[in-house]
Amino acid sequence: MKKLNIAIIGLGNIGSYLYNFLNKNKLILSKKNNCIPNVLYVSAKNKNRKRNVKINKKKWLKNYLDATKKKDVDLIIELIGGAEGAAKKLVFNALKNKKHVVTANKALIAKYGDQLSRIAEQNSVNLEFEASVCGGVPIIRSLKEGLIANKIKKIYGIFNGTSNYILSSMEKENKNFKDVLNNAKKLGYAEANPISDLNGNDVSSKLKILTSLCFNSFLNNNIHVEGISNIDKEDIINANLLGYKIKLLGCSELINNKIYQRVHPTLIKKSSYVAGIEGVLNAVITEGDPVGQSIIQGEGAGPQATTSALVSDICSILRGNIKFPFSISSKERKKLKFEDISERLFSAYFRFDVIDKPGVLSDITKIFSQNKVSVKRLIQNPRKNKAISSIVIITHNSKDRYLGKILKTVSSKKYILKKPKLIRIDSN
Ligand SMILES: NC(=O)c1ccc[n+]([C@@H]2O[C@H](COP(=O)([O-])OP(=O)(O)OC[C@H]3O[C@@H](n4cnc5c(N)ncnc54)[C@H](OP(=O)(O)O)[C@@H]3O)[C@@H](O)[C@H]2O)c1
């Protein structure tokens, strides 16, 4: 049987789990792919660090970049992380030296994926990154293979387990953002520094990659990004009273030949599929022609789910399945028009915590009408037992820039006690 020689670079959470998995499952993977996955070399930053894996010293490369020069290496698996530095050097050099690459690094692919895919195509090697988007949810392979027949019009869903865990727990346990975040860190659902999970950047990288695959376009940085740090218990309770849940959604859609990419907290109907995705789970929903709607859900991170995705990429290479990294040749990828969301229509939820005095409500509603935004529902003090006077307004569909203007104008008023909230409502 043929052999494929592999170097695993990076032996942290993911790399060490993958190493053990490939060792244990070598036989079955060889049988399934008619080719043996042979881990020949490994490397990481510190050779003397204690790890959960036993590795023969002969396999260890002193300099991780040597993997890119060794004649006997066919495939390099990059599990270092980060868009710059060691990971970037490794992947660029590997592809230039005609090595296949598998990576779980969304930051690198979202930033340099266009350049990297050109090099991979020129050198007829694979660049695979299933594990970079939603861990165990096989959305990239689905788009490249299972759904290849379809013209995708929209892709959306929950792409970050940490933020979904926090929002779900705030609702279930009736707790504040900070308390839930601290608990999530203790349980290992949030990293010590979870900033990119909470500010929407993690979802943004994943969405950029998915957008390119769905619309055959180049990666594009025109994306609206908001995180969840601003959401508090009151919003979750109000949403619940109104029949909604709050989720951090990533969404890319093609409307009148323009693409809108956006990541923000969203009110979604409790009865919708996405509302039922709780805890650390991820879900990706695609709408395509002719297939209609299709949904994949699963664990979005962690060594097990990520290894499932990495092994799927490795098997594709074992079978000699050489493909364009972004599903279509770089020469055929399009420069499509990406619009920012200011002209897109949304209905929205506003919350204003105000001083309880006459004239405040009429001033606020006047600002709405000046911005041509019509009010669908207005609830004063949705929680009657609260000391603060709170006004919740649900709007009809309006241009996003008018919604933003209202937020800005009302924020500057003296009767405002707390930063007002604007959360867009999902129209599905
Ligand atoms: N953790 C997840 O749940 C998850 C899910 C999906 C995707 N990913 C992605 O998977 C990748 C790896 O994540 P991880 O959680 O395994 O990270 P990690 O635990 O921090 O491991 C990183 C590894 O890279 C090595 N490394 C760091 N700098 C290096 C350098 N200059 N030269 C050579 N090796 C270097 C480290 O070496 P030492 O061990 O010697 O320090 C370590 O083994 C990242 O791209 C991440 O975004 C992770």
The ligand as an ORCA input file, in Angstrom:
! r2SCAN-3c Opt
* xyz 0 1
  N      -8.601     24.603     20.461
  C      -9.679     24.477     19.686
  O     -10.758     24.065     20.149
  C      -9.584     24.790     18.229
  C     -10.717     24.572     17.404
  C     -10.626     24.830     16.029
  C      -9.438     25.313     15.523
  N      -8.364     25.533     16.351
  C      -7.142     26.037     15.762
  O      -6.124     25.043     15.869
  C      -4.839     25.672     15.964
  C      -4.100     25.143     17.214
  O      -4.887     25.422     18.355
  P      -4.518     24.823     19.800
  O      -5.725     25.066     20.648
  O      -3.980     23.436     19.680
  O      -3.356     25.812     20.234
  P      -2.230     25.591     21.381
  O      -2.725     24.596     22.372
  O      -1.854     26.942     21.845
  O      -1.008     24.927     20.596
  C      -0.164     25.654     19.752
  C       1.043     24.833     19.408
  O       1.868     25.585     18.530
  C       3.216     25.512     18.980
  N       3.937     26.738     18.610
  C       3.690     27.999     19.032
  N       4.587     28.849     18.490
  C       5.414     28.111     17.729
  C       6.558     28.397     16.962
  N       7.041     29.635     16.878
  N       7.157     27.383     16.317
  C       6.696     26.123     16.406
  N       5.629     25.763     17.157
  C       5.007     26.759     17.799
  C       3.132     25.379     20.480
  O       4.352     24.809     20.961
  P       4.606     24.412     22.511
  O       3.631     23.309     22.780
  O       6.003     23.981     22.565
  O       4.302     25.664     23.283
  C       1.911     24.459     20.623
  O       2.305     23.120     20.547
  C      -5.128     27.183     15.983
  O      -5.021     27.698     14.680
  C      -6.575     27.261     16.453
  O      -7.232     28.443     16.014
  C      -8.407     25.264     17.666
*
